[in-house]
Amino acid sequence: MGIVSSIIAKCHPLLRKEVNWLVKDGENMGHIAVGEIGEKIARLELQKMGRKILYKNYRGPKGGEVDIVARDGDVLSFVEVKTRRKRETSRPLDAVNAKKQELIKRGARSWLSMLDETNFIWRYDVVEVELTEGEVPQVTVVNGAFD
């Protein structure tokens, strides 16, 4: 990671700014916008941790999707981002059910099929982003979240 991107990742306002959900004309932000902000926060957090973002929002030609493809040292990481507006009864990770895992796995297989060499370690990670009005975003990275 270069010095500039390192400074941005460490000091980016999205990682340390209190969440304010009011947007233009007093309308609350919709779930798509919340998800987009969560993915941006997740990328910044991963960069802060020293990961290199290789691709975002990968969609396989035969289906499958991966929110973030990143490199964590020598490990290739297929990352799912789950964003919630506030602490609910369950963790955002719990939303990555078997059906969602299969979609992510299909996207990962598609990504891997494009590579000449696949003799390396790779895993599935989940980044939980919890956004609560008036608080700094809470980000949890779960490495090896599922097989």
Long-range contacts (C-beta under 8 A, 24 or more apart in sequence): 1-47, 1-50, 1-52, 5-47, 6-47, 8-44, 8-47, 9-44, 9-45, 9-47, 9-48, 10-48, 12-44, 14-40, 14-41, 14-44, 14-137, 15-41, 15-44, 15-45, 15-48, 15-136, 15-137, 15-139, 16-136, 17-136, 18-134, 18-135, 18-136, 19-131, 19-132, 19-133, 19-134, 19-135, 19-136, 19-137, 20-133, 20-134, 21-85, 21-133, 34-83, 34-85, 34-131, 35-81, 35-83, 37-83, 37-131, 38-81, 38-82, 38-83, 38-129, 38-131, 39-67, 39-68, 39-81, 39-83, 41-83, 41-129, 41-137, 41-139, 42-67, 42-68, 42-79, 42-81, 42-83, 42-127, 42-129, 42-139, 43-68, 45-127, 45-139, 45-141, 46-70, 46-79, 46-127, 46-141, 49-141, 51-77, 55-111, 58-107, 58-110, 58-111, 59-107, 60-106, 60-107, 60-109, 60-110, 60-111, 61-110, 62-106, 62-110, 63-103, 63-106, 63-107, 64-103, 64-104, 64-105, 64-106, 64-107, 64-108, 64-109, 64-110, 65-103, 65-104, 65-106, 65-107, 66-104, 66-107, 66-108, 66-111, 68-127, 69-111, 72-143, 74-120, 74-121, 75-120, 75-121, 75-122, 75-123, 76-120, 76-121, 76-122, 76-123, 77-122, 77-123, 77-124, 77-125, 77-143, 78-104, 78-107, 78-108, 78-111, 78-122, 78-123, 78-124, 78-125, 79-124, 79-125, 79-126, 79-127, 80-104, 80-124, 80-125, 80-126, 80-127, 80-145, 81-126, 81-127, 81-129, 82-126, 82-127, 82-128, 82-129, 83-129, 83-130, 83-131, 84-128, 84-129, 84-130, 84-131, 85-131, 85-132, 85-133, 86-130, 86-131, 86-132, 86-133, 87-130, 87-132, 91-128, 92-126, 92-128, 92-129, 92-130, 93-126, 93-128, 93-140, 93-142, 93-145, 96-126, 96-145, 96-146, 101-146
